[in-house]
């Protein structure tokens, strides 16, 4: 499945795989932008100094050149969702030094290549989870769940989770893929991508009313394949846990996915500066434990989360449950 040699071997079968590249730091949004490279370096440092460090195995994502040599055009994968006009415009923007895609979404000179590599990492994650039958985590940026077919949006460039799900169904012939988005913001781009796809379910918990002002309960998709659960400002585990137990888990069990992709944003933490939900890092471990009851075939991919400490602790909490 991989353009690079498979990660799975007798030596590291019991270790938890993390797909990461320092190239993801090259998407330069500036030191004052919330979605900056320090998010990743903080997570990596925390993981490498954690009690679970010896149980992790790190993997570089398949390069775009390696994919091309192996017969996969990454642009064809990106085009499952995004228009050629947007892809070309983004490349031209970065070729000319970068600039703003919208009021808060910045493209630097290397953003186009980095965003393609992020998609490749998510595709690697899909292949790895299906090959091993066990979870994996993609630590990549830029994030993706706000990106729309014709434009980036809300810090996001390409719709990583949506592209990964569509590729799993169309390229690997999976019957059903579910996406669970627990980022504090609604994944309007992901919802747009899968609205007409009965083979892909989308579930989102998100603060409401809040950016991007989508994700109402009555937005259920063309095939009843979308479950939106708006959460009030100030919600915490007493509000979230019943939602998971009585709405999300039954919905996912009924859908019975061959693969579960989690848009793992951690900006619903109480310490996060951009939102008003009051979860704690260990709460994401509880959510992970519940998801593992649905299927062990889970791909986690980083979305939001802007307080470095709670972000890092949340990622560790998720991985601890998978171990």
N, C-alpha and C positions, 0 to 999 in steps of 0.2 A: 504493500500500500504506500509506503513512504518513498520519496525520492532519495532521501538519505537512508542509511541502514536502519532497520527497525530498532527501537529502543528496548523492546522486550528481550530479555535474555535470562538464563538461569541465575546469573549473578545478581540481577536487580529486580527480580520478579516481585519481591515483597516490598519494594520501595515505592513511594508515591511520586509520580512524575510531574515535574513542573516545566512547562515550555516557556522559555525566556531568552531574550537576546539584549545585549547592551545597545544594539541598534535602535531599540525602542526609545532610548533616551534622546535620539537625534531629532525627534519631532519637537521643535523648540517653540514653545508658546510664550516664553519670557518669564522672568522670575516672579512677577506679580500675578500671573494667571493661576487660578486654582488647579487646573489640570496640567501639571508640569512634571518634569522628569523625576523630581524628588519623591513623587508618590511611589514609583517603582523602586528606587534605590532604598527607600525606607523599608519597604516590604522585604526586599532581598536581604538587607542587612539583618532585619528581625528574624527571618527564617534561618539564616546561616548561623545565628547566635542562639537559636531556640533549642529546647530540649528534644525536638523532633528532627534536628538537622541531619543526623545520621540516617534517618529513614526517608530522606528525600533523594531523588535523582533528577538532575538538571539536564534539559535537552534544548539544544539550539533549534529554532524552527527551520524548516526546509527553505532554502534560499529561492528567490524567484528564478534565478538562472538554473538552479538544479531542477526545479519543476519544469521549466521549459525544455531542458535536455531530456527529461523523462517523458515528455509528451503532454504535459498539462500546462495550458495557458492560464495563468492566474487571472488575467483580464476576463476570460470566459466565465470564470467562477464569480468574479465581482459583478459581471453583467447579468447574472441571474436576478439581480435586484436593481442595480444602478443603470441609468441610461448612459449611452456612449457619449452623449453631449456633456454630461457632468464629469465623467471620467477624463475626457479630453480637456475640458476646461480646468480641472484641477491640476492636471499635468502641466498645462501651459502656465497656470498661476505660479506653480512652484519653480518651473524653469525660469521664470522672470523674477525670482527672488521671494515669492510668497506674498501673503496679504490676508485680509479678512474675507472669509466666506460668508459669515454673518456677524452680528454685533459681538459675539463672544467666541466665535470659532475661527482659529488662526491656522493658516498654512505657512510653514517655513520652507526654505529651499529643499529640505529633505523629506517633507511630510508625505509626498506622493509615494516614494519608495518605502517609507516606514509603514504607511497605512496598508500597502500591498503585503508587506511582510507580516503585519498583524493578521490579515486575512489568512495568509499561509499558515500562521501559527494555530489559528482556530481550526483550520482544516486538518492540520497535523493532530490536533487534539481529538477531533472526531474519529480519525483513523485509529489513533492509539487506544481510545476508550473501547471502540468496537473490537479491536484486535485482542485487548487484554481482558475485556469484560469488567473493568474496574475504573474508578474515577481518575481524572487528571485535572490539572489547573493550568490555564493559559494566563500568564502574567504579561499582558501586552498593552500597548497604547499606540495610537489614540483609541478611545472607546468608540462604541458604535450605535447604541440603541436609539439615538435621536436622528441619525442620518436618514434622509429620505431618498427616494429613487433619483431625484434630480438635483440634490444638493446636500452638502454637509449641514449640520445644525447642532447647537448645544454641546460644543466641544467635540462632536463626533464627525468622522470623515467617511468611513465605509461601515455598512451595517453588518458587523462581524457575526453576531449571533444569527441573524436572519440568513446571511449567506451560508453559514455553516449548516443550518437546518435544511435549507433548500438543496445544498450540495449533497447532504446525506440522503435525501429522498431521491433526487434526480440522478446523481452520479453513482451512489452506492445502493440504490433501489430499496431503501428502507420503507416500510409501510407507514410508519407513524413516528414523528419526532415532536417532542414537546419542549417548549421554552418557558422557563420560569424566571421572571424578572423581579428581583426583590430590591433593586435600586430604588431610591426615594422618589425619583422622577419617573413618570410614565414613559415607556419606550414607544413613542409614537411611530418612529421609523420601523421598528420591528413589527408592530401591529399592521402598518400599511403593507409591509412585504408579504405577510401571511394571511391577510384578510380573506382572500379567495381560495385558500389552500386547505382543503379538508384533511390533508395528510400532516398538517402542522398545527399544533395547538399553542396558544400563547396565553400565559397567565401573568398578571402583574399586580403587585401591591405597590401603592404609591401615595405620597401625601397629596391631598386634594382639598380645596382648589390650590393649584401650584403649577409651576412650569412643567410641561408645555401646554397646560390647560386641555389636555385630552385624557382619555381613559375613563370615561363615564361607565357606569354599570350597564347601560343599554348599548354599549359598543361591544357586540358579541360575535362579530365576524359573519361572513356569508353562510357559514355552515355550523354556527354555534360553537366554533372552535376557539373562541376568545373569552377569557374570564378576567374582567377588570374589577379590582377591589380597592376603591378609593379609601384612604385612611385619614382621619382627622389630624390636624396639627396637635402634637402632644401625645399621640398614641405611643404605647410602649408594649411590653410583652403581654400584659393582661388583655390587651386588645388584639394583638397579633396572633397569639397562640390559638385561640378559638377559630380565627380565620383560616389558619393552616389546617387545623384538625377537621373542621366541619365544612370547609368550602374547597380549599386547594387540593388537599389529599384525595377526597372523593372524585373531584374533577379529573385529576391525573390518573387515578386508578381506573376510572371509566374509559379514559382515552387509551390507556395501556401502551405507553410509548416504547418503541424499540431503543430509543436514546432520549435522555433528558439533558438539555442544555440549560445551564443557569447563567443568566446575565447577572453576575455577582457584583453589584454595586454596594458599597458600604457607607453611603452617605445618609442612611437612616439611623446612624449612630447618634446618640445624644450629644456627643462632642463635636459633631460635624458643623462647620460654620455656614453651610449653604442651605440647611433645612431645619425642620422643627419636629422631627420624629425622635423618640427617646429610647431607642433600642441600645443594648450593650453588646460588645463584641461576642460574648459567649452565647448570646441569643442566636447568632447565625450558625453556631454549632448545633443548636437545637433544631433549627430549620433543616440543616444538612442531615441530621439523624433521621428526621421524618422523610426526607426525600429518598434516602437510601432504602427505605421500606418500599418505595415504588419500584426502584431498579438500582443496581450498582453501576449501571452504565450511565455515568453522569460526567459531563464536561462542564467545569466551572471556567468562566472567562471574566476577567476584570472589566467592570464598567466604572461607576463613580466611587467617591470616597475621598475626602479632602483634608481630614485631620489625620496626619501621618501615624500617630500612635494608635488611635482606634482602628484605623484602616489596617495596619499591620497585625494588630491583635485579632481582628476579625478573620483575616486570611488564615492565621494560625489556628484559630478555633474551628474553622471549616475543615482544614486538613487533618486536625487531630481526630475529628469524628470519622473521617474516611480511613484513618489508620486503625 
